[in-house]
Amino acid sequence: MRVVAKFGGTSLGSGDRINRAADSIAAAVREGHEIAVVASAMGNTTDELLDEIQFEVDELDRAEIVSMGERTSVRMLKAALAARGIDAKFYEPGVDDWPVVTNEAGEVDVETTTERAAAVASDLTETVPVITGFLAEGPDGTVTTLGRGGSDTTAVMLGKYMDADEVVIITDVEGVMTGDPHVVEGARNVGQISVDELRNLSFRGAEVVAPSALSYKDDDLNVRVVHYQHGDLLSGGTRVTGKFENLVDMRESPLACLTVAGRAIRNQTGVFHTLSKSLSESGINVDAVSSGMDSVTFYVDETEAERAENILHREVIDEEHLSSVTVDDDVAVVRVTGGELPNRPGVIRDIVDPIADANINIHDVMTSATSVAIFVDWDDREETLELVQDRY
C-alpha cells in the first residue's frame, strides 16, 4: 500500500512518542509499504511560539517564526528513522523539491502541487519523505501557512496528489468517538463515519480532522483516524467514507410548511417533542424544521399536508397554550452543500442577494455547518436554482 501518515503534535510531544512514531513507520516500511510522513509541530510548539510574539510583525515574519515547530519535528523524526536503518529525507519550504505551493491569492496551486507531489511519490520505494505539515511555499518562494488544522490539510491533499491508497491521521483520540469521553460516560469509538457527518462535527467543535482537509477526500482515497498509542499504521481507528462534494440541488417534489403558533413553544418544555412525536408516530417524514419566538414550522411532503395538519391540530386542541396551526402549500427547496458555507463571512448574502434582486420571495433560510437551504414558491424554483448555480 501507499500510505500518507500524519502525526499530530500530541503524537510527537516527547522523545518517547517520537520513538513510538518512528517504530510504527519503520514496521510498515519493512512490511513492504510505501510511506510518506507529514509532521506537525511537537506538542503545543506553534501556540507557544505565537504567544511569544509580543511585538509588531508582518505575515512573512510570523510564518517564518511559527514554521520552526514543524521544521524541528521533521528533523527529529527523520533522525529517529535513520537510527532504525530507514532511509528518510525531511522536506520543508525552501528545498528544491518542496511539494505544497500556493498562488498569489494564497490558495493551493493545484497544478504545481500535483506535479511536485508526484515527484516526491516517485521516490517512495527508496526513501521515506518526512514533510512539514501546515506550511506551504508562495509563488515568490516565501513561507506561507495553510491555516488552522493545516497539517491535516497537508496530509489529505498529498494523499490525493500522490495517488495514495490511504491517509492515516495519528492523533490523541481513539478515532471518532460517540461523545466526548471527558464529559459523557460510555463513549466508544465509531468504526466508520461519512465525510459529511465528520465535517459537520468538525465545524461544531470536534477536533478530530480539520474540515479543510476533508475537502480533498474522494472515493479513491481512504482516510482513517487512529490513536498514537495504537502503534499500527495499517489498522484500527475510524474509517472516513465517501467523498467531499460541492453540490447545488433542488427537491423534485413540492413541500408544504405547517406552522404551529403559541407561547407554549417558548415557555413550556416538551412541546416541540410532542409535536414531532405525533408526526413521527403517524409515519410522516419531516424534511426540515425551523422555529421562531412563538412558533415552529415543519416542512413535509405536500402529499402528506392534510394528514399532518389534522395530527398537529389535535395537539393544538389538547395544549391550551398553543393557538393555531396553518398550512402553506407549493414550497420548493434549493440546497447548497459543501465548502465552509456558514463559516465564511458573507456567504448567506452571496446566496440571498441575487434571489432578492430577481424579486423572488424567500419563505425561509436554514443553515448548518456545511449547507444552506433556501425555501421559495414552487413556481420560482427553476429561476432560484439557476441563480444559485451561477454563484456556486
Secondary structure, DSSP 8 states (H G I E B T S, - for coil): -EEEEEE-TGGGSSHHHHHHHHHHHHHHHHTT-EEEEEE--STTHHHHHHHT--S---HHHHHHHHHHHHHHHHHHHHHHHHTTT--EEEE-TTSTT---BB-TTSSB-HHHHHHHHHHHHTTTTT-EEEEESSEEE-TTS-EEE--TTHHHHHHHHHHHHTT-SEEEEEESSSSSBSS-TTTSTT--B-SEEEHHHHHHHHHTT--SS-HHHHTT--TT-EEEEEETTS--TTS-SEEEES----EEEE-SS-EEEEEEE-THHHHSTTHHHHHHHHHHHTT--EEEEEE-SSEEEEEEEGGGHHHHHHHHHHHHHH-TT--EEEEEEEEEEEEEESTTGGGSTTHHHHHHHHHHHTT--EEEEEE-SSEEEEEEEGGGHHHHHHHHHHH-
